[in-house]
Amino acid sequence: MRILITGVAGFIGSALSQRLLARGDAVFGYDDLNPYYDVNLKRARLERLTPHANFSFMQAALEDERAVQRAFADFKPERVVNLAAQAGVRYSIENPHAYVQSNLVGFINILEACRHGRIEHLVYASSSSVYGANRKLPFSVQDEVDHPVSLYAATKKANELMAHTYSHLYGLPTTGLRFFTVYGPWGRPDMALFLFTKKILAGEPIQVFNHGHHTRDFTYIDDIVEGVIRVLDRVPQGDPQFDPLHPTPDTSSAPYRVYNIGNHRPVQLSRYIEVLEDALGRKAEKILLPLQPGDVPDTYADVAELARDTGYEPSTPVEEGVRRFVEWYRQFYGV
């Protein structure tokens, strides 16, 4: 297939592109290489893709409507995976306008391009952060998610609503994926695993929020990519069981779906740090701090719908995933 991927220099986008290229798809990558985190890492991810004859790339912002239109016109994709976004929960408190531009303006540009380009299927990144103030665990895609606790989460919920509108009005098949704390080789430097590894190896103390008591459904990158591909290959149709008198957020009479992709085995942060210490062969000096604004105490994915519809659910244990990350980190940074 001809697949356009936004955020191609990102953690998930680059890993997904490698898998799609390996199976014979043509991939058009779109990314603005913004400096939210180390651009050199983004370029290094891109360098792994550029040798492929079936890979092409455009550097441009998602909110640049003309650039988006040009990418679609030049490449003529059949399917689209939108992973580009301004990421980070806490940064959304400091710089809210960046999230409006990338996650809202940028997403409407993608929806319009998909509509006019008659795209077969749009898969887009949502986030586990949409569950916000919810406390019922595990988080189910059938739960209401109307109480976000960060602007980042609000923009991701808005993306789901915008996608449904286009599925309903124009018959555009869309699938939203709520990712749960993705980690692994080539990961994001602003995430806990990366930050902890860097500081522990440098002999510096790490900041442990909520005194290490909160839990996260840490999901290994290869599991995320497999889930995205399974969903990408399955174009949604209107749900004949959808009941407008008792609607749920995950499905519709329109060609629209939302899934959780998580390991469905939450791990306490303190245990996660122990696993990292074992992999590094070093102990961490910890500075214990309260929960940060915008963060939630626990995440835990119910993946029943993903397993039912695709026959797949993530399964990599954190012990294996963290070990692979540490091996990559030592090699990449020569530590």
Solvent accessible surface area in square Angstrom, and as a share of the most:
residue,aa,sasa,rsa
1,M,73,0.32
2,R,95,0.35
3,I,0,0.00
4,L,1,0.01
5,I,0,0.00
6,T,1,0.00
7,G,9,0.09
8,V,0,0.00
9,A,0,0.00
10,G,16,0.16
11,F,11,0.04
12,I,26,0.13
13,G,1,0.01
14,S,3,0.02
15,A,24,0.18
16,L,0,0.00
17,S,0,0.00
18,Q,52,0.23
19,R,99,0.36
20,L,0,0.00
21,L,13,0.06
22,A,86,0.67
23,R,107,0.39
24,G,50,0.48
25,D,8,0.04
26,A,21,0.16
27,V,0,0.00
28,F,17,0.07
29,G,0,0.00
30,Y,3,0.01
31,D,13,0.07
32,D,49,0.26
33,L,10,0.05
34,N,44,0.23
35,P,113,0.71
36,Y,62,0.24
37,Y,27,0.10
38,D,60,0.31
39,V,38,0.22
40,N,110,0.57
41,L,1,0.01
42,K,13,0.05
43,R,115,0.42
44,A,18,0.14
45,R,1,0.00
46,L,15,0.07
47,E,114,0.51
48,R,86,0.31
49,L,0,0.00
50,T,81,0.47
51,P,107,0.67
52,H,69,0.31
53,A,110,0.85
54,N,77,0.39
55,F,20,0.09
56,S,50,0.32
57,F,66,0.28
58,M,31,0.14
59,Q,102,0.45
60,A,17,0.13
61,A,27,0.21
62,L,8,0.04
63,E,65,0.29
64,D,65,0.34
65,E,93,0.42
66,R,195,0.71
67,A,1,0.01
68,V,2,0.01
69,Q,95,0.42
70,R,123,0.45
71,A,1,0.01
72,F,15,0.06
73,A,60,0.47
74,D,98,0.51
75,F,15,0.06
76,K,144,0.61
77,P,11,0.07
78,E,64,0.29
79,R,34,0.12
80,V,0,0.00
81,V,0,0.00
82,N,8,0.04
83,L,27,0.14
84,A,19,0.15
85,A,31,0.24
86,Q,16,0.07
87,A,20,0.16
88,G,12,0.12
89,V,34,0.19
90,R,101,0.37
91,Y,67,0.25
92,S,3,0.02
93,I,100,0.51
94,E,133,0.60
95,N,51,0.26
96,P,54,0.34
97,H,141,0.63
98,A,26,0.20
99,Y,0,0.00
100,V,55,0.32
101,Q,83,0.37
102,S,17,0.11
103,N,4,0.02
104,L,48,0.24
105,V,53,0.31
106,G,0,0.00
107,F,2,0.01
108,I,60,0.31
109,N,13,0.07
110,I,2,0.01
111,L,0,0.00
112,E,52,0.24
113,A,10,0.08
114,C,0,0.00
115,R,86,0.31
116,H,122,0.54
117,G,40,0.39
118,R,215,0.79
119,I,8,0.04
120,E,73,0.33
121,H,0,0.00
122,L,0,0.00
123,V,1,0.00
124,Y,1,0.00
125,A,12,0.09
126,S,3,0.02
127,S,11,0.07
128,S,12,0.08
129,S,22,0.14
130,V,1,0.01
131,Y,1,0.00
132,G,2,0.02
133,A,47,0.36
134,N,30,0.15
135,R,136,0.50
136,K,123,0.52
137,L,77,0.38
138,P,46,0.29
139,F,2,0.01
140,S,14,0.09
141,V,0,0.00
142,Q,88,0.39
143,D,22,0.11
144,E,109,0.49
145,V,1,0.01
146,D,89,0.46
147,H,121,0.54
148,P,55,0.34
149,V,64,0.37
150,S,13,0.08
151,L,62,0.31
152,Y,28,0.11
153,A,1,0.01
154,A,35,0.27
155,T,2,0.01
156,K,8,0.03
157,K,31,0.13
158,A,26,0.20
159,N,5,0.03
160,E,2,0.01
161,L,103,0.51
162,M,40,0.18
163,A,0,0.00
164,H,60,0.27
165,T,60,0.35
166,Y,23,0.09
167,S,1,0.01
168,H,120,0.54
169,L,107,0.53
170,Y,95,0.36
171,G,42,0.41
172,L,8,0.04
173,P,21,0.13
174,T,0,0.00
175,T,1,0.01
176,G,0,0.00
177,L,1,0.01
178,R,0,0.00
179,F,19,0.08
180,F,0,0.00
181,T,33,0.19
182,V,16,0.09
183,Y,10,0.04
184,G,1,0.01
185,P,26,0.17
186,W,42,0.15
187,G,3,0.03
188,R,50,0.18
189,P,25,0.16
190,D,39,0.20
191,M,54,0.24
192,A,38,0.29
193,L,7,0.04
194,F,9,0.04
195,L,77,0.38
196,F,14,0.06
197,T,0,0.00
198,K,123,0.52
199,K,70,0.30
200,I,7,0.03
201,L,21,0.10
202,A,65,0.50
203,G,63,0.61
204,E,80,0.36
205,P,49,0.31
206,I,0,0.00
207,Q,92,0.41
208,V,2,0.01
209,F,47,0.20
210,N,33,0.17
211,H,87,0.39
212,G,1,0.01
213,H,116,0.52
214,H,15,0.07
215,T,30,0.17
216,R,32,0.12
217,D,0,0.00
218,F,7,0.03
219,T,0,0.00
220,Y,6,0.02
221,I,7,0.04
222,D,74,0.39
223,D,11,0.06
224,I,0,0.00
225,V,2,0.01
226,E,36,0.16
227,G,0,0.00
228,V,1,0.00
229,I,11,0.06
230,R,87,0.32
231,V,3,0.01
232,L,0,0.00
233,D,67,0.35
234,R,96,0.35
235,V,53,0.30
236,P,4,0.02
237,Q,139,0.62
238,G,32,0.31
239,D,28,0.14
240,P,122,0.77
241,Q,152,0.67
242,F,49,0.20
243,D,57,0.29
244,P,101,0.64
245,L,148,0.73
246,H,139,0.62
247,P,76,0.48
248,T,46,0.27
249,P,28,0.17
250,D,8,0.04
251,T,21,0.12
252,S,3,0.02
253,S,78,0.50
254,A,7,0.05
255,P,24,0.15
256,Y,11,0.04
257,R,28,0.10
258,V,1,0.01
259,Y,7,0.03
260,N,2,0.01
261,I,0,0.00
262,G,0,0.00
263,N,3,0.01
264,H,40,0.18
265,R,111,0.40
266,P,50,0.31
267,V,22,0.13
268,Q,72,0.32
269,L,10,0.05
270,S,41,0.26
271,R,99,0.36
272,Y,3,0.01
273,I,1,0.01
274,E,82,0.37
275,V,7,0.04
276,L,1,0.00
277,E,7,0.03
278,D,106,0.55
279,A,35,0.27
280,L,9,0.04
281,G,66,0.63
282,R,113,0.41
283,K,165,0.70
284,A,15,0.12
285,E,113,0.51
286,K,89,0.38
287,I,75,0.38
288,L,94,0.47
289,L,48,0.24
290,P,93,0.59
291,L,58,0.29
292,Q,32,0.14
293,P,102,0.64
294,G,17,0.16
295,D,29,0.15
296,V,17,0.10
297,P,34,0.22
298,D,39,0.20
299,T,7,0.04
300,Y,66,0.25
301,A,0,0.00
302,D,40,0.21
303,V,10,0.06
304,A,58,0.45
305,E,15,0.07
306,L,1,0.00
307,A,29,0.23
308,R,162,0.59
309,D,26,0.14
310,T,21,0.12
311,G,63,0.60
312,Y,33,0.13
313,E,72,0.32
314,P,0,0.00
315,S,70,0.45
316,T,19,0.11
317,P,70,0.44
318,V,8,0.05
319,E,82,0.37
320,E,48,0.21
321,G,0,0.00
322,V,0,0.00
323,R,101,0.37
324,R,84,0.31
325,F,2,0.01
326,V,6,0.03
327,E,94,0.42
328,W,22,0.08
329,Y,11,0.04
330,R,75,0.28
331,Q,153,0.68
332,F,72,0.30
333,Y,86,0.33
334,G,68,0.66
335,V,83,0.48
